[in-house]
Amino acid sequence: MKQFIFILATCFAMNSYAQTRSLGGFFPEASLSYKISEKYSVTHKVESQHFVYNDQTLDDKFDYNHSLTDLQTFVGRRLSPFIKVDIGYQYRIEEGENTHRPIQQVSILQRSSMFRIGHRIRTDQTFFKNEKFLFRARYRLKSQIPLNGVSLDPGENYLAFSNEIIYMTQDGDDDIENRLAGALGFYIDDKNKFEVGLDYRTDDYLVDNRFRNRLWFKVGYYKSL
């Protein structure tokens, strides 16, 4: 909680010294996971961003615009009940140029009697046709808290909070992005989960007078076979 408050305070401080750009919209995502052996699993994921507000638009700030759609596939190997490694690939569909992104990550799970905490360390590289590739290093902390009792059972609800810090560099230019999210989750059963919440992203911390806010209304459906 202290980390979330610090990030929000930093964002408000940046707003007061920079020319802030604010955008917002709708962010649906869905994933399908299944095992291919005792240790290996595959996850397919699709997510899409749709802007409905942009304060940089001269005529009408409220206007629908499809931003991008990401298609992802991961192959994971479980090293222990609490540690998993994945390699993945993303194809991004975006106006102007579609891009390719290899992804590498390690996930670590901590459990207590009341909640679960997940750590994710990820690196990725985005390749463009006419630009240098973009490298990012990311760390995400995510917690899941059941709303009924001390454990999460089928048919019960939960709260999920996460914060991710991203460092990126491209052709000698560096930047930082932060993603703060909160959601209400519905644990339907062991194979189906649904979440609805808000995803607040800030970036361009190191770019003069271009600090940017993005607020997404996010819905997600997660299926396991």
N, C-alpha and C positions, 0 to 999 in steps of 0.2 A: 504493500500500500504506500509506503514512504517513497518508493521508486516511482510509482505512478504520479504522486503529487509533485515530485521533483520535475518529472518530464513535462507535466502540464504547466508548471510555473516557468520553465524554460521556454516553452512555446509562447506563452503570453509576453514574456520579456522580449523575445525575438519580434513579435508583432509590433511592439512599440518603437523599434529601431529600424525596421525594414519595410519596404513596399510589399505588403502581403498580398498574395494571390489566393483566393478561396474558391474551391470547387466541391461539388457534392453530387451524390447519385446513388444508384442501386447496384448491388454487387452480389449476384447469385453464384453459387458454386455447388458442385456435386462430385462425389468420388465413389469408386468401386474397388474393393480390395478382396484378394483371394490368395490362398496358399497354393504353391506348386510343389512343395515338399515340407518336411518337418521344420526346416530352418529358413526356407526361402519363400517370399511372398511377392505379389505384384499389386501395384495400385495404379489405377487410371483416374485422372482428375480433369475436370473442365471448369473453368471459371471465367466470368465475363464482367466487364465494367461498363456502366452506362451512366453518363453524366446527365443530370437534369438542372444543374446550377453552375454557372461560371461567371464570376464577377469581372472577368476581363473582356466579356462580350459587350460590344458597344451598343447594340440595338436592344437585345432582350436577354437579360441574365438568366431567365428560366427558359431553357430550350433543350430538348432531348438530343443527345449525341452519343452514339456508340463509340466507346473509347478503344477497347481491345477485347480479344478472347484468347485465353491460354489453354492449350491442350498439353497435358503432362502424363508421363508414364514413369513409374519408379519400380526398380527391382531391389528388394531389401533382404538382408540376411540378419537373423537374430543371433547375436553372440551369447546372450543370456536372457533370462526373463525380463531384465531391466535395460538392456543395451541393444540397439539395433543400428545397422549401417545401411545406407541406401545410395544407389546411383540412379540418376534420372535424366530425362530429356524433356525439354519444353519447346513447342512450336507456337509462336505468338502471331496471331492474326491482327494486324493493325493498319490503319490508313497510312499510306506512304511507303511502308516496307514491312514485310513479315520477317521475323528473326528466329534464330536457333539458339538454344541455351542448354548446355550440359550442366548438371547439378550433382553435387556430392554432399552428403549429410550424415551426421551421427546424432541419434536420439537417445537420451538417458531418462529413465522414469524413476521417480522417488514416490513412495507410498507411505502414508501415515494412517492413523485410525480415522481421521476426519476428511482428508482430501488427498489429491494426487498432484504432484508437481512434475512437469516435463521440461527438460532442457534440450534445445536443438541447436547444434552448430552446423552451419551450412555455408558452402561456397558455390558460386556459379559464375559462368562466363557467357556473355551474350555477344553473338557475332552478327555484324552488319555487312552489307555489300560495300558501302563507300566510306565507312568509318572504322576507327580502331575498335577492337573488342573492349567490352565493359566487364571489369572484374568486381565482384562483390563478396564481402565476408559478412556473415550474419550470425547473430545470437538471439534466440527467442526463449523466454521464460513463460510457461503457461501453467495455470492452476485450474483444477476442477473441484468444485465443492458441492456435495449433494445437499438438496433442500429437505430431504426426508430421512432422518436418522443419520447414522455414521457411515453407511455404505450405500452405494448406488445400485438399485435393483431395477429390473425391467418394469416399465410403466411409471418410473419416477422422473423428476426433473432435477436439474443441477444448474449451477452458475459456472461460467468459464471466463477467466481473465487472462490476458496475455500482453506482453510487451516485447517488441523486437527492435533491436538496434542494428542498422545496416551501414557498413562502410563501403564506399564504392570509389573506383578510380578508373579513368579512361583518358589515355593519351596525356598523362601528366596532370590531369585535373581531378581533384578529390572532392567528395561530398559525403554527407551523413543523412540518413533517413531514419525516422522513428515511427513505429506502428504500435498504437495502443488500442486494444480491443476488449470489449465485454459482451457476453452473450448469455441468453437463457437457453438451456439445452433440454431436449426431450429424449430421454433414453427409452426408446420404444421397446427394444429387446436387444439381445446380444448381436444382432445383425443389422439393426437399423437405428440411426440416430439423426436428430434434426436440431439445428441451432438457428436462432434469430437474434441479432444484436447490432451494435455499432462498431465501426472500424475507423479510427481517427489516425491519419497519416500526415506527417510533416517532413519536408525535405528542403533542399537548397540552403542548408545552414551556412555553407562556406561560399556561396555565390552572392556577390554584393547586390543588395536591394532586390532580391528575388525570392524571399522566403515564401513557401507555399503550404497551404492547408488543404487536406482532402478529407471529407467526411462521407463515409459510405454506410448506407443501410444494408446490412449483410444477412443473407439467408443461406444455409447450407444443409445439404442432405448427404449422409455418409452411409454407404451400404457395404456389408461384408458378406461373403459367400461361405 
